[in-house]
Amino acid sequence: MAQVKIEHVGKKFGEVTAVDDFSVEISDGEFVSILGPSGCGKTTMLRMIAGFERATGGNIYIGDRLVSSAGGRIFVPPEKRGIGMVFQSYAVWPHMTVFENVAYPLKIQKKSKEEIRRRTEEVIELVHLTPYISRYPHQLSGGQQQRVALGRALVAEPALLLLDEPLSNLDAKLRESMRFEIKSLQEKTGVTVVYVTHDQAEAMAMSDRIVVMYSGVIQQIDRPIRIYEKPANKVVADFIGLVNFIGAAVENNVAHIHDLRCEISNEAGITGKALAAVRPEHIKISKTARPDSLTGRLTHKVYLGDSVDYRVQIGGDELRIINKATHFEEFTAGEEVYVNFKKLMVFKPD
């Protein structure tokens, strides 16, 4: 397997900067996701790791090997980087069976017939496709075709597996099950994975660490729980999960929101005008006023089965609140309610 070290890598297309000063070290056997909205540069970065794009700045190491150096004019082609790649489109050969598709990289490497058969059958079993080994792609579901692509990427035993939005063409239920399939495969094989996605649920469910990108720049690198609970800035807080933003004023470790004083950790040392952020599940809606409550008016409520999605108007701010469905019948749209904040974050305003 392989470590990956990316040092100050950049990519420009003419005057447009797609990736700017990207640096991260990925440990052997680690699962790292590059997460961000469309157009943020995440796929371009993956393609530079793979060797399908040439970086215009910085260095890329796979293991101890320098595979790309813009300054040193080093560029190792994709087929010599020891990688496996799974694309957004399944890219399986329509005229080949499952066995032939998965075996293809070994045939290119001119392995013996016995080794091709043994390794291909092992990988097909690993991706749970043994009953379909003689079928053609048109006889498979989307999820099964994606497993074929995974098997083909794994059969050559790559040091590094790169996945570019591999689940985006699947329906929601299948996407969820495939997340666990991919993570299970990674744990069984021990392969180092770099996974590109715009889907935060995928990144949160599978990753050891997440690299959040926006406008070509890394915003934060951390474990999923830290990304969610301690976002580095407003961009990360807004992209990961749901969040309410409210104007605030900060003095020492106190945030003033409307007529409420809220104790905060204020690790960034923000003072004066600020932006408070609170997750919908970190707000409690109640019929009873408390000293630490804000008064608002319930405008909408939507029953979601295990929870209720409320909208509460407080002055010029509309808050989204998600609470357990236990007290759904207690509240009526249009009535006065009280809200309390459990966890509050503050950021510098734009």
DODREN-855846 format. One record per residue (C-alpha): chain; z, y, x; residue number from 1. Coordinates in steps of 0.2 Angstrom, whole numbers, plus 2048, in hexadecimal, padded with zeros to 3 digits. Layout:
<nodes>
NODE drenza   Z   Y   X lose
NODE      A   Z   Y   X  NUM
...
</nodes>
This chain:
<nodes>
NODE drenza   Z   Y   X lose
NODE      A 800 800 800    1
NODE      A 7FF 812 805    2
NODE      A 808 823 806    3
NODE      A 7FE 832 802    4
NODE      A 800 843 80A    5
NODE      A 7F7 852 804    6
NODE      A 7F9 862 80F    7
NODE      A 7F4 873 808    8
NODE      A 7E4 86C 800    9
NODE      A 7D8 878 7F8   10
NODE      A 7C7 878 7EF   11
NODE      A 7BC 886 7EB   12
NODE      A 7AB 885 7E1   13
NODE      A 7A3 895 7E7   14
NODE      A 7AF 8A3 7E3   15
NODE      A 7B9 898 7D7   16
NODE      A 7C9 890 7DD   17
NODE      A 7CC 880 7D5   18
NODE      A 7DB 87A 7DF   19
NODE      A 7E6 885 7EA   20
NODE      A 7F2 880 7F8   21
NODE      A 7F6 86F 7F0   22
NODE      A 803 865 7FA   23
NODE      A 80D 856 7F6   24
NODE      A 813 846 7FE   25
NODE      A 812 836 7F4   26
NODE      A 81C 827 7FA   27
NODE      A 816 815 7FC   28
NODE      A 817 80D 7EB   29
NODE      A 81A 81D 7E1   30
NODE      A 812 821 7D1   31
NODE      A 80E 834 7D0   32
NODE      A 805 83D 7C2   33
NODE      A 7FC 84D 7C4   34
NODE      A 7FE 856 7B3   35
NODE      A 7F7 865 7AC   36
NODE      A 7EB 86D 79F   37
NODE      A 7D8 86B 7A0   38
NODE      A 7D0 875 7AE   39
NODE      A 7E0 876 7B8   40
NODE      A 7D8 86D 7C7   41
NODE      A 7E1 85C 7C5   42
NODE      A 7D1 851 7C5   43
NODE      A 7CA 85B 7D3   44
NODE      A 7D9 857 7DD   45
NODE      A 7D8 845 7D9   46
NODE      A 7C5 845 7DE   47
NODE      A 7CA 84C 7EF   48
NODE      A 7D6 83F 7F2   49
NODE      A 7C9 832 7ED   50
NODE      A 7BC 83A 7F8   51
NODE      A 7B0 83F 7EA   52
NODE      A 7B3 851 7ED   53
NODE      A 7B4 85A 7FE   54
NODE      A 7C4 865 800   55
NODE      A 7C0 876 806   56
NODE      A 7D2 877 80E   57
NODE      A 7E0 86C 814   58
NODE      A 7E3 85A 819   59
NODE      A 7E4 84A 80F   60
NODE      A 7EC 83A 816   61
NODE      A 7EC 829 80F   62
NODE      A 7F9 81E 818   63
NODE      A 7F8 824 82A   64
NODE      A 7E6 828 829   65
NODE      A 7DF 83A 828   66
NODE      A 7D1 838 81B   67
NODE      A 7CD 84A 818   68
NODE      A 7CF 859 823   69
NODE      A 7C5 869 81F   70
NODE      A 7CA 871 82F   71
NODE      A 7C7 862 83A   72
NODE      A 7B7 85E 831   73
NODE      A 7BD 84C 82D   74
NODE      A 7B7 844 81D   75
NODE      A 7B9 831 81A   76
NODE      A 7AD 82B 80B   77
NODE      A 7B5 824 7FC   78
NODE      A 7B0 812 7FF   79
NODE      A 7BA 812 810   80
NODE      A 7CA 81A 809   81
NODE      A 7D2 80A 802   82
NODE      A 7D4 810 7F1   83
NODE      A 7D1 80A 7DF   84
NODE      A 7CB 816 7D2   85
NODE      A 7CC 815 7BF   86
NODE      A 7C2 822 7B5   87
NODE      A 7C4 82A 7A4   88
NODE      A 7B5 821 79E   89
NODE      A 7B7 80E 7A1   90
NODE      A 7A7 80D 7AC   91
NODE      A 7A6 7FA 7AA   92
NODE      A 795 7F2 7AC   93
NODE      A 78F 7ED 79B   94
NODE      A 784 7DF 7A1   95
NODE      A 793 7D6 7AA   96
NODE      A 7A1 7CC 7A3   97
NODE      A 7B3 7D0 7A6   98
NODE      A 7B3 7C4 7B5   99
NODE      A 7A4 7CC 7BC  100
NODE      A 7AA 7DD 7BA  101
NODE      A 7BB 7DA 7C2  102
NODE      A 7B3 7D0 7D0  103
NODE      A 7A6 7DD 7D5  104
NODE      A 7B0 7E6 7E3  105
NODE      A 7B3 7D5 7EB  106
NODE      A 7A1 7D1 7EB  107
NODE      A 79D 7E1 7F3  108
NODE      A 7A9 7DD 800  109
NODE      A 7A0 7CC 802  110
NODE      A 7B0 7C2 800  111
NODE      A 7AE 7AF 7FE  112
NODE      A 7AA 7A7 7ED  113
NODE      A 7BB 79F 7ED  114
NODE      A 7C5 7AF 7F1  115
NODE      A 7BB 7B8 7E4  116
NODE      A 7BF 7AC 7D7  117
NODE      A 7D1 7AA 7DB  118
NODE      A 7D5 7BD 7DD  119
NODE      A 7CA 7C2 7CE  120
NODE      A 7D3 7B5 7C2  121
NODE      A 7E4 7BB 7C9  122
NODE      A 7E0 7CD 7C5  123
NODE      A 7D9 7C9 7B4  124
NODE      A 7E9 7BF 7AF  125
NODE      A 7F3 7CE 7B6  126
NODE      A 7EA 7DA 7A9  127
NODE      A 7EB 7CD 79B  128
NODE      A 7D9 7CA 799  129
NODE      A 7D8 7B7 79D  130
NODE      A 7D3 7B3 78B  131
NODE      A 7C4 7BF 78D  132
NODE      A 7BE 7BA 79E  133
NODE      A 7AC 7B6 799  134
NODE      A 7AA 7C4 78C  135
NODE      A 79F 7D3 78F  136
NODE      A 7A5 7E5 78D  137
NODE      A 79E 7E8 77B  138
NODE      A 7A8 7D9 775  139
NODE      A 7B8 7E2 77B  140
NODE      A 7C3 7EF 774  141
NODE      A 7C6 800 77D  142
NODE      A 7D7 7FA 783  143
NODE      A 7CF 7EA 78A  144
NODE      A 7C1 7F3 792  145
NODE      A 7CE 7FF 79B  146
NODE      A 7D7 7EF 7A1  147
NODE      A 7C7 7E9 7A8  148
NODE      A 7C5 7FA 7B2  149
NODE      A 7D7 7F8 7B8  150
NODE      A 7D4 7E6 7BE  151
NODE      A 7C5 7EB 7C7  152
NODE      A 7CE 7F9 7D0  153
NODE      A 7DC 7ED 7D5  154
NODE      A 7D3 7DE 7DA  155
NODE      A 7CE 7E5 7EB  156
NODE      A 7E1 7E8 7EE  157
NODE      A 7DF 7FB 7F1  158
NODE      A 7ED 804 7FB  159
NODE      A 7EB 812 7EE  160
NODE      A 7E7 812 7DB  161
NODE      A 7E0 822 7D4  162
NODE      A 7DF 824 7C1  163
NODE      A 7D5 832 7B9  164
NODE      A 7DB 834 7A6  165
NODE      A 7D8 822 7A3  166
NODE      A 7E0 821 792  167
NODE      A 7D8 831 78A  168
NODE      A 7CA 827 781  169
NODE      A 7D7 81B 778  170
NODE      A 7DF 81E 768  171
NODE      A 7F2 824 767  172
NODE      A 7FA 813 765  173
NODE      A 7EF 80A 772  174
NODE      A 7F2 818 77E  175
NODE      A 805 816 77C  176
NODE      A 804 803 77F  177
NODE      A 7F8 805 78E  178
NODE      A 805 811 797  179
NODE      A 811 802 798  180
NODE      A 803 7F7 79E  181
NODE      A 7FE 802 7AC  182
NODE      A 810 805 7B1  183
NODE      A 814 7F3 7B1  184
NODE      A 804 7EF 7BB  185
NODE      A 809 7FC 7C8  186
NODE      A 81B 7F5 7C9  187
NODE      A 814 7E3 7CB  188
NODE      A 807 7E7 7D9  189
NODE      A 811 7F5 7E2  190
NODE      A 802 800 7E4  191
NODE      A 803 812 7E6  192
NODE      A 7FC 81C 7D7  193
NODE      A 7F6 82D 7D4  194
NODE      A 7F3 830 7C2  195
NODE      A 7EA 83F 7BA  196
NODE      A 7EE 844 7A8  197
NODE      A 7F0 852 79C  198
NODE      A 7FB 848 791  199
NODE      A 80D 84C 795  200
NODE      A 813 83C 78C  201
NODE      A 809 831 798  202
NODE      A 810 83A 7A7  203
NODE      A 822 83A 7A1  204
NODE      A 821 827 79C  205
NODE      A 819 820 7AD  206
NODE      A 81D 82C 7BB  207
NODE      A 82A 82B 7C9  208
NODE      A 825 83E 7CC  209
NODE      A 81A 84A 7C3  210
NODE      A 80F 858 7CB  211
NODE      A 80D 866 7BE  212
NODE      A 7FD 870 7C2  213
NODE      A 7F7 880 7BA  214
NODE      A 7E8 88B 7BF  215
NODE      A 7E5 880 7CE  216
NODE      A 7F7 883 7D5  217
NODE      A 806 877 7D5  218
NODE      A 814 87E 7CA  219
NODE      A 821 870 7CD  220
NODE      A 823 85F 7D4  221
NODE      A 831 854 7CE  222
NODE      A 838 845 7C4  223
NODE      A 833 845 7B2  224
NODE      A 845 849 7AC  225
NODE      A 846 858 7B8  226
NODE      A 835 85F 7B2  227
NODE      A 83B 85E 7A0  228
NODE      A 84D 864 7A2  229
NODE      A 84B 870 7B1  230
NODE      A 839 877 7B0  231
NODE      A 835 882 7BF  232
NODE      A 82D 890 7B4  233
NODE      A 827 895 7A3  234
NODE      A 816 88C 7A6  235
NODE      A 81F 87C 7A9  236
NODE      A 82B 87E 79B  237
NODE      A 81D 882 78F  238
NODE      A 812 874 794  239
NODE      A 81F 866 795  240
NODE      A 825 862 783  241
NODE      A 828 86F 775  242
NODE      A 832 87F 779  243
NODE      A 836 88F 770  244
NODE      A 836 8A0 77A  245
NODE      A 841 8AE 775  246
NODE      A 843 8BF 77D  247
NODE      A 854 8C1 786  248
NODE      A 85E 8CC 791  249
NODE      A 867 8C4 79F  250
NODE      A 877 8CB 7A7  251
NODE      A 880 8C0 7B4  252
NODE      A 881 8AF 7AC  253
NODE      A 87F 8B5 79A  254
NODE      A 86F 8B6 790  255
NODE      A 86F 8C2 781  256
NODE      A 863 8BC 773  257
NODE      A 863 8C7 764  258
NODE      A 876 8C9 761  259
NODE      A 87B 8B9 769  260
NODE      A 883 8B7 77B  261
NODE      A 87E 8A6 783  262
NODE      A 885 89F 793  263
NODE      A 878 899 79F  264
NODE      A 877 892 7B0  265
NODE      A 86A 89F 7B6  266
NODE      A 866 895 7C6  267
NODE      A 857 8A1 7C9  268
NODE      A 863 8B0 7C9  269
NODE      A 859 8B9 7BC  270
NODE      A 85F 8CA 7B6  271
NODE      A 85A 8D6 7A9  272
NODE      A 84B 8D3 79D  273
NODE      A 848 8C0 79C  274
NODE      A 840 8B2 792  275
NODE      A 84C 8A6 78A  276
NODE      A 845 894 787  277
NODE      A 84C 886 77C  278
NODE      A 845 876 777  279
NODE      A 844 872 764  280
NODE      A 850 863 765  281
NODE      A 85D 86E 76E  282
NODE      A 85F 87A 75F  283
NODE      A 86B 875 751  284
NODE      A 868 87B 73F  285
NODE      A 877 87D 734  286
NODE      A 87D 884 723  287
NODE      A 88D 88A 72C  288
NODE      A 88F 899 737  289
NODE      A 898 898 747  290
NODE      A 89C 8A6 754  291
NODE      A 88E 89F 75F  292
NODE      A 881 89E 751  293
NODE      A 871 8A9 74D  294
NODE      A 86D 8AC 73B  295
NODE      A 85B 8A9 735  296
NODE      A 851 8A4 726  297
NODE      A 849 893 724  298
NODE      A 836 895 721  299
NODE      A 830 883 722  300
NODE      A 836 871 724  301
NODE      A 82C 861 727  302
NODE      A 833 850 725  303
NODE      A 82D 844 734  304
NODE      A 837 835 730  305
NODE      A 845 834 73D  306
NODE      A 845 847 73F  307
NODE      A 841 857 736  308
NODE      A 837 865 73E  309
NODE      A 83D 876 738  310
NODE      A 837 888 73A  311
NODE      A 845 896 73A  312
NODE      A 841 8A8 73A  313
NODE      A 84D 8B3 744  314
NODE      A 848 8C5 746  315
NODE      A 837 8C5 74D  316
NODE      A 839 8B3 754  317
NODE      A 834 8A3 74B  318
NODE      A 83D 894 753  319
NODE      A 838 882 751  320
NODE      A 846 877 74F  321
NODE      A 846 864 74F  322
NODE      A 856 85B 749  323
NODE      A 85A 849 742  324
NODE      A 854 847 730  325
NODE      A 866 843 72B  326
NODE      A 868 854 722  327
NODE      A 857 857 71C  328
NODE      A 85B 859 70A  329
NODE      A 868 866 70E  330
NODE      A 85C 874 712  331
NODE      A 850 87D 707  332
NODE      A 842 888 70E  333
NODE      A 846 89B 70C  334
NODE      A 859 899 70D  335
NODE      A 864 8A1 71B  336
NODE      A 869 895 729  337
NODE      A 872 895 739  338
NODE      A 86C 88F 74A  339
NODE      A 875 88A 75A  340
NODE      A 86E 888 76C  341
NODE      A 873 878 775  342
NODE      A 869 87B 785  343
NODE      A 861 88B 78A  344
NODE      A 855 88F 799  345
NODE      A 850 8A1 79F  346
NODE      A 841 8A6 7A8  347
NODE      A 83A 8B6 7AF  348
NODE      A 82E 8BE 7A2  349
NODE      A 81B 8BF 7A5  350
</nodes>
